Amino acid sequence: MNKFRSAFVVPALVVMAFSSLPRVQAQDAAAQEVRIVAKKFQYTPSEVHLKKGQAVTLILTSEDTAHGLKCKDLNLEALISPGQETKVTITPETAGTFTAYCNKFCGSGHFGMKMKFVVE
């Protein structure tokens, strides 16, 4: 009876020990990429959802003129030039909803050019 109990208890303990280790998913190992397009006087998409603590590379492009993208809370500041990709990698450390805005004057609607980052 002791051998029978040992045959089940030891493997069960091994499984329990390994199942409590943190797991790394393939998608978590590399930075996620999000494409954002700037165009007078908007960003597409206008809202981006991110995961707290997970790196994300923003791939920024402009369809018309030079724009900027700034969000102090995410330590993000980038210049977006037409015809070029600007890549910026950030790792959000705080959950919440944060407003980003164009910090490069781009015309009459410049001051309303904003977007949201939602960090969950």
CORPETA-V16486 format. One record per residue. N is the residue number from 0. OMEGA is omega in whole degrees, -180 to 180 (NA if undefined). Layout:
BEGIN
<<N & OMEGA> <N & OMEGA>>
END
This chain:
BEGIN
<<0 & 178> <1 & 179> <2 & 180> <3 & 179> <4 & 179> <5 & -179> <6 & 180> <7 & -175> <8 & -178> <9 & 178> <10 & 179> <11 & 178> <12 & 178> <13 & 179> <14 & 180> <15 & -180> <16 & -178> <17 & -179> <18 & 180> <19 & 178> <20 & 178> <21 & -179> <22 & 177> <23 & 177> <24 & 180> <25 & -179> <26 & 179> <27 & -174> <28 & -178> <29 & 179> <30 & 174> <31 & 177> <32 & 177> <33 & 178> <34 & 178> <35 & -180> <36 & 177> <37 & 178> <38 & -178> <39 & -9> <40 & -174> <41 & 172> <42 & 175> <43 & 0> <44 & -179> <45 & 177> <46 & -180> <47 & 178> <48 & -178> <49 & 177> <50 & 178> <51 & 178> <52 & -180> <53 & 179> <54 & 176> <55 & 175> <56 & 176> <57 & 177> <58 & -172> <59 & 176> <60 & 177> <61 & 179> <62 & -175> <63 & -174> <64 & 178> <65 & 176> <66 & 173> <67 & 173> <68 & -178> <69 & 173> <70 & -176> <71 & -177> <72 & 179> <73 & -178> <74 & -176> <75 & 173> <76 & -177> <77 & 172> <78 & -179> <79 & -179> <80 & 180> <81 & 178> <82 & -180> <83 & 172> <84 & 173> <85 & -180> <86 & 179> <87 & 178> <88 & 178> <89 & 173> <90 & -179> <91 & -177> <92 & -177> <93 & 176> <94 & 178> <95 & 177> <96 & -174> <97 & 180> <98 & 174> <99 & -177> <100 & 177> <101 & -180> <102 & 176> <103 & -176> <104 & -174> <105 & 177> <106 & -171> <107 & 180> <108 & -175> <109 & -172> <110 & 177> <111 & -177> <112 & -176> <113 & 173> <114 & -179> <115 & 168> <116 & 177> <117 & -179> <118 & -177> <119 & NA>>
END
